[in-house]
Amino acid sequence: MTGASLAERRAVAGWAFPRWLETRTLVVILLAVGLLIQTGRHVEVDRMVRLTGDALMAAAGLDVDSQVARGVEKIAGSLFPLQVAKRTDISRIEGFDRTELPLLAHIETVAHQVERMNPETLTMEAHTETVEFLVEPVGYLIHVAAKLVETLEIALWGTVIAIVMSAPLAFFSASNLTLNRYTYMIARALVSGLRAVPELVSALFLVMAYGFGPIAGVLALAIYSAGFLGKFFAEDIENSDVKPQEALRAIGANKLKVLCHAILPDVMPQYIAYALYVLDRNVRTATVIGIVGAGGIGQELKGRFDMFNYSHVGTILVAIFVMVFVIDQLAARLRRRYL
Amino acid sequence: MSFDAVVFAGIGKTFADGTQALNDVSFTVAAGEFCVILGPSGSGKSTLLRTVNGLAVPDAGCIVLSGEALTPITLPRLRRRVAMIYQQFALVNRASVAHNVIAGALPATPTLRAVLGLFGAKDKQKACDLLAAVGLAPEHLTRRVSELSGGQQQRVGIARAFMADPTAILADEPVASLDPRTSRDIMTLLRREARERGATVLCSLHQLDLAMEFADRIVALRNGEAIFNGPPSAFTASVETRIYAVDKARAS
């Protein structure tokens, strides 16, 4: 009885507390689950789970035949030991000077028997051939380090060019700063267009245009990052505090003055944070786009991979891991301290 | 020292959603007066102030500043001598105090110099003088505004307002977010500086006691209509009752 009268009173007052789970929410959840089941079948999620389970059991020491475990074993076996030294055939070094060897380097002579046909007797005769190698004990490490530095330089310049390009794009694609409807639409289209092409794809074409090397890498990174920064910077400008802008407009300051003295000081810290994030991300991407020939460590990786020099590949992978880890830590520390 | 006289003649304003903010408001603020616009929330105080510098455009009526009517043509010139002080301070929180104050000199600075941040030595000196006058210390100059207390932020807001040598100041609830004691300090400061530097003040308030203490003239608004206009001495208890009377039609 009490319940009925309570419900009645609520109806009279016209107040109804929102239900915890509304029908609409329930329908959305059911649709999402259905979508996941359907797409999961297409990308073979069930097989992925089974294979991973097998591999984990094999790793735990159970006697299970696992395709994945065999694959991993094979990779690990060919990547290690890592390549550290660099051996170069002396006959292939131009203008080699025996008296002035590079630091820590020594010459190794390898003699081996070669069967060769004697054209006079037409019989096979054994010859001893000696090949001299210049061995630099950490030569390959130094080479990889140089390539890493090149990768960092590509990322840095890609980011710098992106920042320069994104500033005008952002101003015109922010609805509160743009000049008119057309500049707004053009800038928006440009920003989306720049972001629509992944770096790997644009690098592929830029390599055709500019040739192998870092130029293609720098431009590929710059194009994508400019779109990315332009979009986020424009959103920041649109969401910046309007009250100080109004205060300056009210005393007759023009658009440019309001931009420089009310909007920019407000959004600058956020913009710097985005730019740092993009730099961080570009370092990682720069390693990848080298694979299509756009310079840096990726190009070295691709070359070694194609020549089946898997121990070199191992060195490169470890070097990339170390670099990304160090930069991640550095960026996190910088962000904590300054932003 | 050239105080502006401000004449409101039949000001009406209806917002796009149909709310009538102002209805036929007419009164005159003499040059040099400290006029308090009194009224409860939603009575149209802010809208009335914002019509003076063009932040709100009235649908009806006309505003005259020292004999010059406010039109779209005269507005860009006239608004330069009308400064505004805001309830939420409207300062750039991440910028320094120095930057915020000198921003008040922007309208008179050539655009290129303004963009590059090259303000004249005179402006810089004036900013320092003003900050000293509003009671801040030299070490506040480089401090970010967000690090200051509410009272200090409003002092920065007042210093910025006086940068452009205004002849009229609109103060929109300047002390609404401050404690009673700081409120009184800020009101004293505003009144003193306005008098010394030659600015007529239009100040909206909802605190009756502050209005009685600081105003030369009180204009009371209720539902967008001016229902009182006169000196504090004429402001009686019956007027107060009328301002804050529960509007039967609205509450139901």
Interface residues (C-beta under 8 A of the other chain):
Chain A: D241 K243 P244 E246 A247 L248 R249 A250 I251 G252 A253 N254 L256 K257 C260 H261 A262 P265 D266 M268 P269
Chain B: N53 G54 L55 P76 R77 R79 R80 V82 A83 M84 Y86 Q88 F89 A90 L91 V92 N93 R94 A95 H99 N100 A103 G104 L106 P107 T109 T111 A114 V115 G117 R160 A164
